[in-house]
């Protein structure tokens, strides 16, 4: 990504911003879902690669702006997974998936100080994609 956005790289890649890339996050997610729905593992592999490009692209932009790096993104999700799986990385006992969902939500609420009213709580309105 550094080469694509750097001198002698791709003009299109170099001019992209977080805002200009928003639509591709949604588009690639839908393409992954389509591959899953059609049970096409070859297509799924390709589409997961396309989707994976999106966080790499956004992290590269953030790194150029001195905000955070790809490593910071990876460290952040690792820390979250460890915090939200105390039954794996700690001594808490979880007996089934339903208990884990409840525990995950309890931990998330404690971390964020909010309660989800629906599955869409915290998801920004779609109108912000433009």
C-alpha positions as CSV (number, residue, x, y, z in Angstrom):
1,X,0.0,0.0,0.0
2,X,2.9,2.3,0.7
3,X,4.2,1.7,-2.8
4,X,0.8,2.2,-4.4
5,X,0.3,5.5,-2.6
6,X,3.9,6.7,-2.8
7,X,5.9,8.4,-5.4
8,X,5.7,6.6,-8.7
9,X,2.7,4.6,-7.5
10,X,-0.9,4.7,-8.6
11,X,-2.5,8.1,-8.9
12,X,-5.9,6.8,-8.0
13,X,-4.7,5.1,-4.8
14,X,-2.6,8.1,-3.9
15,X,-5.6,10.5,-3.9
16,X,-8.0,8.3,-1.8
17,X,-9.2,9.4,1.6
18,X,-11.1,7.7,4.4
19,X,-14.2,9.5,3.0
20,X,-13.7,8.5,-0.6
21,X,-13.2,4.8,0.4
22,X,-16.3,4.4,2.5
23,X,-18.4,3.0,-0.3
24,X,-15.9,0.3,-1.0
25,X,-16.2,-1.0,2.6
26,X,-19.9,-1.6,2.0
27,X,-19.5,-2.9,-1.5
28,X,-16.8,-5.4,-0.6
29,X,-18.8,-6.6,2.4
30,X,-21.8,-7.3,0.3
31,X,-19.6,-9.2,-2.2
32,X,-18.3,-11.4,0.6
33,X,-21.9,-12.0,1.7
34,X,-22.9,-13.0,-1.8
35,X,-20.0,-15.5,-2.0
36,X,-21.1,-17.0,1.3
37,X,-24.7,-17.2,0.1
38,X,-23.7,-18.9,-3.1
39,X,-21.4,-21.3,-1.2
40,X,-18.6,-20.4,-3.6
41,X,-15.3,-20.8,-1.8
42,X,-13.2,-19.6,-4.7
43,X,-15.2,-16.4,-4.9
44,X,-15.2,-16.1,-1.1
45,X,-11.4,-16.3,-1.0
46,X,-11.2,-13.5,-3.6
47,X,-13.8,-11.3,-2.0
48,X,-12.2,-11.7,1.5
49,X,-9.0,-10.5,0.0
50,X,-10.8,-7.4,-1.4
51,X,-12.4,-6.8,1.9
52,X,-9.1,-7.2,3.7
53,X,-7.6,-4.5,1.5
54,X,-10.0,-1.9,3.0
55,X,-8.6,-1.8,6.6
56,X,-5.1,-1.9,5.1
57,X,-5.9,1.0,2.9
58,X,-7.5,3.0,5.8
59,X,-4.6,2.2,8.2
60,X,-2.1,3.4,5.5
61,X,-3.9,6.7,5.2
62,X,-4.0,7.1,9.0
63,X,-0.3,6.3,9.3
64,X,0.5,8.9,6.6
65,X,-1.4,11.4,8.7
66,X,0.4,10.4,11.9
67,X,-2.8,9.0,13.5
68,X,-2.1,5.2,13.9
69,X,-0.6,2.3,12.0
70,X,-1.7,-1.1,10.8
71,X,0.1,-2.6,13.8
72,X,-2.0,-0.4,16.1
73,X,-5.2,-1.7,14.4
74,X,-4.1,-5.3,14.9
75,X,-3.0,-4.7,18.5
76,X,-6.4,-3.0,19.2
77,X,-8.4,-6.0,17.9
78,X,-6.2,-8.5,19.8
79,X,-6.6,-6.6,23.0
80,X,-10.4,-6.5,22.5
81,X,-10.6,-10.2,21.8
82,X,-8.7,-11.0,24.9
83,X,-10.8,-8.6,27.1
84,X,-14.1,-10.0,25.7
85,X,-13.0,-13.7,26.0
86,X,-12.2,-14.0,29.7
87,X,-13.3,-17.7,29.5
88,X,-10.5,-18.3,27.1
89,X,-7.8,-15.9,28.3
90,X,-8.8,-15.9,32.0
91,X,-10.5,-18.0,34.5
92,X,-14.2,-17.2,33.8
93,X,-16.4,-20.1,33.0
94,X,-18.8,-19.9,30.0
95,X,-20.9,-23.0,29.3
96,X,-22.4,-22.2,25.9
97,X,-22.6,-19.7,23.1
98,X,-25.7,-18.0,24.6
99,X,-23.8,-17.3,27.8
100,X,-20.9,-15.9,25.7
101,X,-23.1,-13.6,23.8
102,X,-24.5,-12.2,27.1
103,X,-21.1,-11.9,28.6
104,X,-19.7,-10.2,25.4
105,X,-22.5,-7.6,25.6
106,X,-22.0,-7.1,29.3
107,X,-18.3,-6.4,28.8
108,X,-19.0,-4.2,25.8
109,X,-21.5,-2.2,27.7
110,X,-19.0,-1.7,30.6
111,X,-16.3,-0.7,28.1
112,X,-18.4,1.7,26.1
113,X,-20.9,2.8,28.8
114,X,-23.8,2.1,26.5
115,X,-26.6,-0.4,26.1
116,X,-27.6,-1.7,22.7
117,X,-31.2,-1.1,22.0
118,X,-31.1,-3.0,18.7
119,X,-28.6,-4.8,16.4
120,X,-28.2,-1.4,14.7
121,X,-27.2,0.6,17.8
122,X,-24.0,2.4,17.1
123,X,-24.1,1.9,13.3
124,X,-24.0,5.2,11.5
125,X,-26.9,6.1,9.2
126,X,-26.3,4.9,5.6
127,X,-26.8,8.4,4.3
128,X,-23.3,9.2,5.6
129,X,-21.8,7.0,2.8
130,X,-21.9,9.8,0.2
